Amino acid sequence: MDFSFTQEQEDLKGLAAKIFDDLAPAESLPDFETGQDWMNEKLWESLASSQLLGVALPEDVGGLGLGLVELTLLLEESGRHAAPVPLLPTLVMGAAAIDAFGTDAQRKHLLPKVVTGKLLLTAALFDEGSSDPLEPTTTARRDGGEWRLDGVKLYVPSARTAARVLVPARTGDGTLGVFLIEPGADGVSLTPVITTTGEYQYRMELSGVRVGDDQVLGDAAGDEAITKWIAERTLAGLCAMEIGVADRALRMVAKYSGERKQFDKPIATFQAVAQRAADAYIDVEAIKLSTWQAVWRLSSGLPATRELAIAKFWASEGGHRACYAAQHMHGGIGVDTDYPLHHFYLLSRQIELTFGAAHEQLAKIGGMLAEA
């Protein structure tokens, strides 16, 4: 397995890094922590004008025609800057799924606007009463010539500003559909919820929301395949973001410990500090390797359930240790909420708990081993 990147991929990563460096410096993060939009408009416009929002979308909708690996590199840079832009919900949870399973009309109507930055998308993967995207409590039943959706979705990112929310719902015994819902449709109620990072996500209540067959993604009476496809790539995207978050925290502490002196010596020369930093480095490398293995399998069309659980374990456990160690090695300044490290620690915590923390991933892995 070769984890090296092509020159084209390296160039794309370099372009993304420059845009984030220029328009999402760490000192600008507090500017986006209030208000429901949580959006760096200038950064989003620059990503669109550089065609990075269409990195994994095909050329027939204006995209670059690249793939999941390139999209993952973009998400990694987003995490490295804790960038307040909805890349994961729009490009992974929404656009990628519509491109893979949508009708030609759905693709042509929505995806070109995603590429130009004019349209946001998201998905509602977690239900009240169920944290498993494949076991939604939301229901969809036929009512005349339409579908009627009822249920409560939790922690939906960018729901207020998205043009469509992809909503998995139970359509019958053993059947699961995904529906394209307009947030402003009759019967939809959005309640903002402030998350760990300060980003607003939403409680989305569906009460008799009516949807036509033209707003169904794939087969409404199908199995869980589409929802699983979305959930797996969302999980991979979260792990990719954690690579960037943990790597940035480690680089911050490397710089700080090389400059901060005690007894006229940089604290980086102290054995305890060096060992703590080395342990954090090992954790970051484990996140990278496990995530890229999972991404490679997904991009190659191979099963990746076990690999994703392993990657999420390291993103949760290793990411927590690395970011906590970075705070600890910064001393008192590490817990200063005005210091940039604080934002990366909070984002790491949010990623850690989304889709299940480390112990939940270990339980999944244990279950798979027991069944083997």
Secondary structure, 3 states (H helix, E strand, C coil): CCCCCCHHHHHHHHHHHHHHHHHCCHHHHHHHCCCCCCCCHHHHHHHHHCCHHHCCCCHHHCCCCCCHHHHHHHHHHHHHCCCCCCHHHHHHHHHHHHHHHCCHHHHHHHHHHHHCCCCCEEECCEECCECCCCCCCCEEEEECCEEEEEEEEEEEECCCCCCEEEEEEEEECCEEEEEEECCCCCCEEEEEEECCCCCEEEEEEEEEEEECHHHEECCCCCCCHHHHHHHHHHHHHHHHHHHHHHHHHHHHHHHHHHHCEECCEEHHHCHHHHHHHHHHHHHHHHHHHHHHHHHHHHHCCCCCHHHHHHHHHHHHHHHHHHHHHHHHHCHHHHHCCCCCHHHHHHHHHHHHHCCCCHHHHHHHHHHHHHHC
